Amino acid sequence: MTNAPAPDRRLPVFVLLASVAALASAYVAQYGFGLKPCILCLIQRVPFAVAGGLALLALWRPASWRRLLMALAGLAFLVNAGIAVYHVGVEQKWWMSSCSSSAGPKPALGDLKSLMSQPADEPRCDEPAWQWHGITMAAMNIVFSGGLALVVAAALTRRKSA
């Protein structure tokens, strides 16, 4: 006899573990390897926290709530994939963002207040902190978050028909 979670609890456990793993890898990259995240990188962490929170809630709520909570977690993953697509577009300079070097007017040298309010060491969204064979972390997140959204949708569809 195994201590495996009941079938209706496997999806929330999976979503929770995937979310924790994604956030842990982001923090290891930031604090372990010194990769400074830009604002879009930080925004991409939020849907993982939301999905993880929803999964945790699904484990504590009655089974009647789980389907809705897991659907919302899947939506959070889908939104995250969309944010990652936008981020890749900024990195590839397909479009501009306010955190890109080329977006927005540059402050004049005489405008001391503007110059002082912009942090000099803030990472830019159009310059990836790390890439592997040209694939950035934002591009990897498209696949990861999109894949998680598909897994959640497939699991919910299979349960509905079963």
N, C-alpha and C positions, 0 to 999 in steps of 0.2 A: 504494500500500500504506500503510495507516494503522498507527499504534502503539496502537490501542485495546486495552484489556485483553481477555483471552480471556473468552468468555461466562460461564464459571464463576467468573470473578474480578470481574465487574461489580457483583454484589450486595455483596460485601464492600467494594469501593471506594466504592460509593454510601453504604453504612451509615457508613463511616469519615468521608466528607465531610460527611454530614448531622450526625453527632455532633460533629465539630469545629466546624461552623457554629453549631450550637445552643450549645455551650459558649462559643464566641467571642462570640456575641451577648449571652450572659449576662454575660460579663466586661466587654464594652464598655458595657453598661447600668450595671454596677456602678462601674467605674473611669472610664469615659469620661463618663458622664452623672450620676454620683453617686447612683444609685438603690441604696439599701441593701437587700440581700435579707434576708428573714426566714428562719427555720430551715426552713420548708417549701420555700422557694425554693432553698435550698442543697441540700436533700435531692433535689430534682428534677434536680439536675445529675449526681448519682451514676449513674443508669441510662444517661445519655448517655456518661459515661466508660466504663462497663462495656461498652456496645454498641460503642463505638469500639475498646476493647481487644480485644474478641472479633473484630471485623472485621480488625484488624491481625493478630491471631493466625491468622485464617482465610487471610490472604494468605501467611503463612509456612508453614502446615502443608500436608500433602498434600491433594489434592482430596477424599479420602474424609472428611476432618474438616470441610470447609466447610459441608456441609448442617447438621450438628449445631450448629456455632458460630453460623451465621446464624439458626437457629431460636432459640437462646438470646438472640441480639441482638434478635430480634423480640419475645421474651418480655420483655426489659428495657424495650423501648419500650412494651409493653402495661402493664407495671407502672407505668411513669412516667405514662402516661395516667390510671391509677387514682389515683396520688398527686395529680395535677393536679385530678382531680374532687374529691377530698377537700379540697384547698386552696381551690377555688372555693366549696365548701360552707362553709368557714370564713369566707371573705371575704363571702359572702352571709348569714352568720349562720344558716345552716340547721342547723348543729351547732357545738359549741364545741371549742376546742383549748387545750392548755396554753400556747400562745403567743398566745392571744387576751387582750384586756383584760378580758373578762368571765368568763374561766375561772379557777377556783381561788380560794381565799381570799386576801384582801388582807392583807399583813403589818401588824401593829399598829404604831402610831407608837413604842411603847416597845420593840419588837423590833428593835433596831439591827442585829443580825447579819443578819437577814432582809432588811432594807432595804439594807444594804451589799452583799449578795450578788447583788442584781438589777441588771443594767446598765440605767441610765436611758435610754440611747440605742438599745437593742436594738429593731429593727423588729418590729412586731406583725403576725401572720399575717392578722388580720382587717381590716387597712387596706392596700389595694394601693398599692404605691409608684408605679405608673403605670397608666393605662388609656386606651384609645382608644375613644371613643363607648360607654363603659361596659364594654368588653371588656378584661379584665385580662390580664396576661402568663400567669397560671396557666390562664385559659380558652383562650388561644392555644395553650398547651402541650398541652391536651387534644386539640385538632385536629392539631397537629404530631406529637405522639408516637403518637396513635392512627392517624394516616395512615401514619406510618412502619411501624408494626406491620402494617397492612394490606398495604403495599407488599412488605414482607419475606415475609408469608404468601403473597401472590399469586405472588411470584417463586419461592418454594420449591414451591408447588403446581404451577405451570406447568412447572418443571424436572422434577418427578417424573413428570408425565404425558407429557412430551416424550421 
